[in-house]
Amino acid sequence: MKSLILAEKPSVARDIARVLNCRKNLAGAIEGNQYVVTWALGHLVTLADPEEYDKKFKEWNMSYLPMVPKKWELIVIKQTAKQYHNVKSQLFRKDISDIIIATDAGREGELVARWILEKSNCQKPVKRLWISSVTDKAIKEGFSHLKDGREYLDLYRAARSRAEADWLVGINATRALTCKYNAQLSCGRVQTPTLAIIARREDEIRAFRPQEYYGLTCTAGNVKWTWLHEKNGSTRSFQKPFITELHTSLKGQSLTVTDVQKSSKKTYAPGLYDLTELQRDANRRFGFSAKETLNIMQRLYENHKVLTYPRTDSRYIGTDIVPTIKERLKACNTGPYKKFIPQLLKMPIKASKSFVDDKKVSDHHAIIPTEESVLLEHLSNEERKIYDLVVRRFISVLYPAFEYEQTTLKGTASGQCFIARGKRVLAPGFKAVYEAEHFEDNEDEEETSFQTADQSLPPLKKGEVLPISNSSVQTGKTKPPARFTEATLLTAMENPVRYMESDDAKARKTLGETGGLGTVATRADIIEKLFHSFLIEKKGNELLITSKGKQLLTLVPEDLKKPELTAKWEMQLADIAKGKHKEAAFLKEIQGYTNALIDEIRSAEGSFRHDNLTNTKCPRCGKRMLSVNGKNARLLVCQDRECGYRETVARLSNARCPNCHKKMELIKKGDSETFVCACGYKEKLSAFKARREKEGAGVTKKDVQKYMKNQKQEAVNTAFADALSGIKLQ
């Protein structure tokens, strides 16, 4: 008898098959002497649409709401039906004695496998493979420690409850709003509070009134001194006459040093990456969207096998990982990392509490390199960037602290306090790993004071009198809060407490414990959904709420906009996963909430107005089309929800303007396509291609790949390879 292994993706299935010596190719499966390996393609089975329960639900009619299935039905997804039937045929083979679930080790991974088993009505015994990386070593170890599938039934119940609750609230509320206001309006328990957070920030910006403020610096004893308010410690004042008067009074005066303080300080490396922190960093440094980062991570995990499981909310590793650290370091000891790793391999690994804590690791530990050796030349430019972030972060936590001596000088002149600061590096510590990089993220902070910058200070003593050689007045204006970028929005979703209107201490605590809005695995999709629904748009790197988004928030029931709702759900789902809460009780509560929600929408007063109607008529139904901004494109979309026609008018390309070097838009008009830049430059696509050929942009992707194949492992760092890396491929 054989065991059937059900993986989530074909690439993982192939790796498992290779490790377990399965070589015979079947339809949608690979067979060996002991095992048969098959795979899903993400979800093969999902909850049935409303019309599957009753044909009348095909019509979007307010009178049919709320729709609450008496018995939940599963359907096979049409696009992947062929693979579902392949899996099913393997499940019911007479020589298959048991099933080993090898989907992603998490709530959604459990749902993928269990729904397939439930839909096919497979009753065979179940075992569970639970691993955080798909290296050969991890797979072998995982199979030597298979778990009883029954241990994960509560996790499946939690996943199923989440899916059914989202169906009840999301589908019913979306249909109710769409029917009520005759517009395509979508909402959900995570996406709507997220939209509300963006709207609130926009309101704060509009309500903001800038104030002018002033500061003063002077030079004395070759040191730059900054005026300091003694009582509140601020370096700015809103009193212009006071600063002007002080400036005048300093002419020909001296400054007396009143205090000299020296202290040795340490700064430790930032923690290891979880998915959200990695998405934040990648957006801030490279402009990657949260979805892009997750997709790149998935490739590095599944295809290249050089990084561990991406969908983690932990920034720690367990004590069981510590003995493998040196092996992981050896695996990434190549290219730019050769400067830092050899010295770590010579010393014993110190497992600091700053990154090793069993209590802070739930299903998966932080994202770290695997024991699989990396071939940098096999990674794309984007993969290199993400891999580099993870590896440098991993190396840095193993390095000592950055040590420096902080000198703070205080002095008085004209009866006022002045301050100067200096820093002397004692040991570069972990900062050596990052070379010239900065760690501080000040995106969401107001720059409303004059900072006392670190400088090289001469040896001064208390009581010294220094003549003032010059002084100057600085002015500035208070700034409004910054608009969200994807990086800062992820932070807000992770910590939505500060955006709550309620002062309910219990609700705030709940939000803190449940990890905010959505999960590490879903936040990227939520942001993408807001773009896809045209509720938000992008301007540069900033996120803006659209007119449609603003109107939606005025029409959606108040409760659905609050982060507290999703926090409550997540806590209950976590309890279901632990066996502390009943699935039936949770769903009964959700049904009651859905009924109340629909009643509120039905009786609400309000209206929706399309303010983006164009004179262009839909080629399918003849109705006027809407002009909308997608994430990277401008589109025309039919206003009729049932028609659904859309066409791209212009999209942002990777082609650079020859004048200002910004990315150009590719505008389609009839059969012709033209590049247009914000600076006014225009060029037809055919002319652009001819110019590029003439300029010698003739290195193709094929040329690069061919060259790389012929190189040894270290070739990626040669001068020629470096030259190739700077070429923009079109």
N, C-alpha and C positions, 0 to 999 in steps of 0.2 A: 504493500500500500504506500501511497505517496501523499505528501502535504502540498496543498495549493497555497502559494504566496501571492497576496494581493498588494501590489505597490500602487502609489498614487500616480507616478509618471513613468513613461517608457524608459527614460534615461536611468532612473533609479532601479527599475526592474532589470535592465540589462546588466547593471553593476552587480546586483544580487545574484543574478543567474551566472555570471562569470565566476564570482567567488564560490558559489555552490556547485560549480562544474556542470551547469545545465547548458547544453549546446544545440539541442534539436529544436529548430524553429517550427512553430505551429501558427495557426491563424490567431494573432493577438496574444501569443504566449510562447514561452521557451521551456523545454522539458529536459530533465536530467533523470538520473537513476532514482533519487529520493524525492526530488521536488519538481513541481511545475510552477513557473513564475508567470503571472499575468499582471495587468495594470489597468488602472482607470485613466482617464484623460482629464484630470481635475474631477469634477462631478459628472457621473454618468446618469445619475438619478436625482430628481428634485421634486419638490412639492408641486402638486398639480395646480394649474391655473384655475380660476373660478369657473370658467365654462366647462371644465371637465366634470364638475359636480352637477351642473345644470346648464343646458344649452342656452337658457334665457339670459345667463350672465355674460354672454357674448356682447350683449347690449349694455352699455354703460348707463345705468338708470338709477337715479337716487332712491327710488322706491324699493329697489332690491337690496338696499344696504341696511344694516351690516351683513356681510356674508360670513357665516360661521359654520365651517364644515362639522357635521356630526361625527364623521370618521375621516381622518386625514388620509388622502390618497397620494401615492407616489407615481410619477410618470418617468419614462425613459426619455432623456433629452435627445431630440431628433438628430442633432448634428453628430452625436457620438453613439448613436444606437447600434451601429455595427460592432463597436468594441464591447458594448454591454452584452450583446448576444455571444460574442467570443468568450467573455468572462463567464457568463451563465453556463455555456456548454462545458467549460472546465470545472465549474462548481459541482455539477451533477455527474461527473465521471464516476463510474463505479469503483475505480482504483484510487480515488481521492478520499482519504479518511478524515482529514481535518483541514481547517483554514488557518493560515497565519496572516494576520493583518499587518502589513508593512507600509501603510500610508504614513503621511507626516505625523509625527508624535505631538499631537495637540487636539484641541476640541474639534476643529473643522476637519482635520485628517480622519478622526474617528468617525465623523458623520459620513464622509465619502464612502468608507468601507461598509459601515453598518447599513446604510440605505440600499446599497447594492445587494447585501445579504437579505435584507427585509423584502425588497421588491421581488427578488427571485425565489423567496420563501425557502432559503437554504437553512437547514437546521443542524448542520454538521458542527462538531466541536470547534471552538475558536481559541487560538493563541495570539499573543500580541508581541510584535517586535517593536521595541522602544529605544531608538537611538537618536543622537544629536548631530551626527555627521555620517556621510555615506562613503567613508574610506573603507578599504578592504579590512583593515584591522577592526574598525567599529562594527562592520557587518558581522564578522566572525564572532566577536565578543557578544554582540546582540543575540545571535542565534544560539550561543551557549547559555544564555540567560533569558530564554523566552518566558513571558508572563502568561498566566491564565487569562483568557479574554474576558471572563466574568468580572475581573478586577476593574475593568474599564467601562462597565455598563452604565454606571452613574455619569461618567464623562459623556457618553453617548446621549443619555437622557437630557443632560444640560444643553448639548449641541442641538438636539432635536427641539427642545423647548425654545431656544433662541430663534431657530428658523421659523417655527410655527407662530411665535409671538410677533416677529417682524412681518410675517405674512398678514396676520390679522390686523395689525395697526397700520402698516405701510400701504397695503393694497386697498383696504377700506377707506382710509383717510385720503389717499391719492385720488381714488375714484370719486369720493364725496366732493372734494374741492374742485376737481375737473368738471364734474356734472353741474355743480352749483354755479360756477363762474365761467363755464364754457371756454376753458383755457387749459393747456397742459401743465398742471401744477402737481409736482410730486413732493412728498414729505416723508419723514421717518424719524424714529426716536433718537437717532444720532446725527443725521445730516441736518435736521432743522435746528437743534441747539447750536450746532457748529456755525450755521448760517447766521443765527442770532448773535453769536459772538462777533462775527465780522461786521454785522450791522451796528452793533453797539460801539465798536471802535470807530466806525465811520461817523456816528453821532457825536462821539467825543471830539473828533477832529473838527467837525463843523461848528461845534459849540465853543471851541478853543479861541481865546483872544490873546495874542502875543503881548508880552510885557518886555520893555527894554530894561536891561540891567547893566551894571558897570563894575569894573574891577580896576586894580591898580598894581603895576609892577615897578620895581626900581632896581638899579644896579649899584651894589656897594661891595667893595673888596673883591671884585671879579666874580661876584655871586649874584644871580638873579633872585630877588626877593618878591614874594607875592603878598599883598595886603590880606589880612585874615581877621574876620569878625571874632573877637575873643569869646563871646558868649555862645554863639551858635555854630562856630567853626566853619562858616561859609566864606568863600572867596569872592562873593558877588554882593552887590548892594543895589537896591532899587532907588536909592537917593542920589541923584546926579549932583546936586549942589554939594553934598558931603564929599563925594569923591573928587570933584573939581577943586574944592577948597583944600583937601588933603594934598592933591597933586601940586598946587601952588606953594603950599607951606613947606614942601620937601626941598625946594631949591636952596642950595648952599648948606643943607643940613647934614647931620651924620646919623648913622644907625648904630645902636648899641646891641651887641650880641647878649641876649638874656638867658639862653639855654642851648646846650649842646647835648643831644642824645644819640647814642649809638647802640644799635641792637642787632643781634644776629637773627636772621629769619630763614624759615624753610617753606618752600612751596612743593607740594606733592603732585605727582602726575594725575591727570583726570582719570576717572574710572573707566573700565572697559565699556565697550559699546553694547547697548541693546539696540533693537531695530530703530526705535524712534530717535534716539540720540544720533545714530548713524545717518538717518534720513535728514535730520536737522543739519548736521555737519556737511553732508554732501550737497544740500541745497545752498547753504551759505557759501561754500568754497567753489563749487562747480556749477551751481544753478540747476542741478538735477531735481526733478520732481520726486515726491515721495514714492510714486508708483515706479518711476525709472530706477531709483535706488533699490527698491525691493526686487525688481526684475533682474537687475545686474547681480544682486546678492544671490538670487535663486540660481543663476547660471554658475556662479563661483562655488555654490554649495553642491548642485546636482551634476553639472557637466565637468567642471574642473576639479571639484572635490578638495579645494584648498582652504575653504572656510566652513565653519560649523553652521548649524541650522539657523536661518535668519529670523524667523518669527518668534523672537524671545523678548520678554519684558524684564529680564534680569541683567544686571551689570556686574554680576559676580560669577565665579566658578566655584565648584564644590571641592572638598579636600581630595576626592577621588581623581580629579584632573591633575593635581599638583605633580604626581610622579611622571606625567606625560609631557610636562612643559619643555624639558630639554629636547625631547624628540620633535616637538612642534617648532622649536627654535631652529633645529637642524634643517627642518623641511623648508624654512623660508630664509635660510642663510645664503642668499644670492644677491647679485646686483647691488643696489644702494644699501642693503641691510647688512652687508659684510663688515661695514664699519662699526657696527654696534653689537652684533650677536656673539662673535668669538669670545669676548671677555666675559659674557654671561655664562657661556658653556664651561668656562674654567672654574666658576664658583658654584657653591651649593645654592639652590633656589630658596629664597626666603618667602614663605607663604604669609604675606601680610593680610591683616583683616580688611585692608582697604580694597582688596579684590578677591579674597577667598572667604566665603561665608556660606556654609550649608543651609542656614536658615533663610537666606535671601535667594536661593535657587529653588524654583518650583518645578515646572516641567522641563525647562531648558536653561542651561547656563548662558553666560554672555557670549557674544560673537567673537571667536578667536580663530587663529589658523589651525588647520588639521595637521596630522602627521604625514600627510601626502606632500612630497616635494613639488615645488612650484616651478613651472617653466614660464618665465615672464614673457617670453616671445610668443607664447600661445594665447596670451590674454589680449583683448582689444584695449584701446586707449581708455575707454570708460571702465572696463574691468580692472585695469591697472590702478586707476585712481581710487576705486573703492577698496581694492585689496591693500593698497598702500596705507589708506586711513586705518584699516583694521590692524595691519601688522605693526605699524608705528605705535599705535595705542597699546598693543599687546607687549611690545618691547619696553615701552616707556614705564609701565607699571612695575617692571622688574628692575628698573634703574633707581638709584638713590634720589633723594629730594634735591631740588634746585636750592642752593644755599647762597645767601647774599647778606651783606651788612648794610643796614638802613641807617643813614645819618639824617637827623632832623634838627635844623637850626631855627631858633626863634630870636627875633630882635624887635626893638622898639625904635620908632622915629616919629617925631611930631605927636607923641602920645598914643600912637597906634601900633598894633601888633603886626609883624611881618614874618613870613615863614619861607624856608627853603629846604628842599630835600635832595639827597644824593644817594646813589646806590652803587655798591661795589660788589661784583660777583665773586663769591668765594669758591663755589663749585657748580659747574653747569648742570650736573645731575641729569635728570630725564630730558631737560630742554635740549641737550645735545642731539637727541634722537630726531627732534623736529627742526634742527638747524635754525633758520631764521623765521619760523612760523610763530604766529600769535595764537593765544588760546582763549583770550577773552572774547566773549560775544556780547557786544554792546548794542545790538540791533534794536532792542526794545527799551533802551534807556534814554532819558532826556540829557542832552548835553547842555545843561543850563548853568554851569559854573566854570570858572577858570581853573584848570587843573595845575597843581604844582608839579611840574615835570621834573623827573630825576635828572641831575646834572653832576658833573665832576666838581667836587667841593674841595677847596684848599683847607689845610688844617687851621681851624679857628678855635679860640677859647672864649669862655664866658667872660663878659666884661670888656671885650675888645670893641673899640670904637672905629667905625668904618665910614669914610666920607661917601656920600651919595653922589655918583657921577651923573646919573640921569634917571628919569622916571617917565612913565607913559600910562595913559588911561586906556583901558579896553572896554569895548561895548559889545553887547550881544542881545539877542532876543530869545525869550523862552519859546520852545518848540512844542508843537502838538505831539500827541503819541504817534509813533510810526504806524503806517498801515501794515497789515500782516503780509509776510511772505509765507511760502509753504513751510519754511523752517520755524518761524515764530508761531504759525497756526498750529503746527504739531505740538509745540510747547503748550499752547493754550488748551488744546484738546486733552493733553496729558494732565494738565493742572487747571481745570476750569473753575476752581473754587473762587478765584478773584473776579470772575465774570458772573457770579451768581447774584441775583437780586435779593434772594432770601438770606436772612441772618441765622437760619436754623442750624444750630451747632451740630446736630445729629446728621443732617443732610450733608454738611460740609465734611464731616468725618467719614461718612460713607463714600463720598466722591474721592477722598484721599486714599481710602483703602482699596477701592475698586480700580484705580488707575485711570480715572477720568472718562472722557467720551470715546467710545469704541475701544478696540484692542490694538495692540501693535500690528496685528495681522490685517485689520480692517481699515485703519485710518487713511491709508493711501487711497483705497477704493472710494471712501467717503468723499474725499477731496475731488477725485476724478468725477464722481457722480454729480457734485455741485457744478463742475464745469460743463459736463454733458447735458445737464438740465438747464443750462444757461442762467443759473442763479448767481454765479460769480464769473468774473472775467479777470484777465491778467493785463497789467500795464507795466511793462518792464518786468521787474521781479515782484511787484506789489499785487495783492489780490484786492479786487473791488467788487462790491455787491452791485448787481444789475438792478434796473427798474423792476424787472420781473421778481427778483429776489426780495426787494423791499415790499412790493405789493403782497407777495406770498406771506410774509411775516405779519402783515396786518390782518390776513384772512385765516391764518392757522390758529387753532385753539391755544390759549396761553400756556397750558400745561405741557404741550408738545415742544415748546421752545426752550424749556428749562432743562439744564443739565441734570437736575435732581432725578428726573424720571429714569434716564438711562443708568444712573448710578444705582438706583433701587433695583432695577432689572439685573444688572451685573452682579450685585451682591446675592440676589436670590439664585441666579444661575450658578454662581460659585458654590453656594450651599447645596444645590442639586448635585453638582459634580462631586461633592464630598459626602453625599448621602444624608445631608442634614435637612433637606427640604423636599417636599413632594412635587413631582412634575405636574400632577393633576391640579393641585391647589394653585400653583403658579399660573397655569393656563386659564383656570376659572376666573382668576383675578384680571387677567389680560382681556378676557372676553367681556367682562363687566366694564372695563375701562374703554374698550372699543365701542360698545353700545353708547356710552356717555359721550364719547368723542364725536360719533356720527350725529347724535342728537344736537350737539352744540353747533356743528357745522351747518346742519339743516336749518336751524332756527336763527343763524347769524345774519346780521345785516352788513352788507358790504358789496363792492363791485370790483371787477378787474378790467383794466383798459390796456390794450396793446398800444404802446407808444413807439413801436418800431416797425409799423406797417410800411411796406414799400408799394410802388405802383406795378411791380413785376408780378405777373400772374403765374400761378402754379401750372406747369405743363400737363399735370394729371387731372386736377379737378377745377382749375380756372380761378380759384380763390386767390386773393392777394397774399403775397409771401412776407414773412418777417425777416428783418435783417438782424442777425445775431453774431456775437463774437465768441468763437470757440476758444479753446486753450491756445492753439497755435494757428488758427485760421479764422477767416470771416466767411459766414455762410448765409444762404437764403433758405429758410425753413417754411414749409407750408403751415398756415395757421390752423388748418383742420387736422386734429389729432388722428383721426381715422385714416387720412390720406398718408401722412408721414413722409411726404417727399422732401428731400433736402439736397442742395448742391453747394459745392465749395466755390466761393467767389475769388478768394485769395488766401494763400497760406504763407507762413513765415518759412523761408528757406535757410539753408546753411551757406548760401552764396553771399560773399562779402562785396559791398560797394567799393569800386576802385577809388572813389574820392574820400569818403569818411570811414570806410572799413567796417561799417555796421552791417548786420544781417539785413538782406533785402526781402521784400514780399514778392511772391510770384503771383501775378494777377492773370486770371483766365478770362478772356473775352472772345466768345465764339470759338474758333479753332486756333486762335493765336494766344501765346503766353508771353507776358512781359514782366521783367524784373523792375521793381520800383523801390526807391530808397526814400527815407524820410527827409533826406537832404535835398531831394528834387531830382536825383539822377534816375534816368530811365534807360532800359536796354532790352530789346527783344531777346527771347530765349535763344533763337538761332544765332544772333550776333554775339551773345554771351559765350556760347559754345565755341564759336570760331575764334573769339578773342582769347579764350582760355588755352586753346590748342596752339595759337600763335605765341602766347607767353611762355609756352613750354610746361604747362601744368600737366605734363604727360606721364607722370608716374601713376599708374593705376593700382587699384587694390590688389589685382592679380600679381603685378610686378613686386609689390611689397611682400605678399605672402610667399611668392617663389623665392625671394631673397631670404626671408626668414627661415624657411624650411632647410636651406642649405647651411645655416649657421649652427654653431654649437650653443650650449646653454647660455653662456655668458655673452653671446654676440649682441644681445639687446643693448649692451652698454658701449658698443664701438662707436667711433665717430660717424661712420656711415649710417648706422642705425639711428643715431641721434638726429642726423640730418633728415632722414626719412620721417621721423616722428613729428617734425615741424611742418610737414607738407599737408595742406588742406585738400583732402580728396573730395572730388565732386561726383 
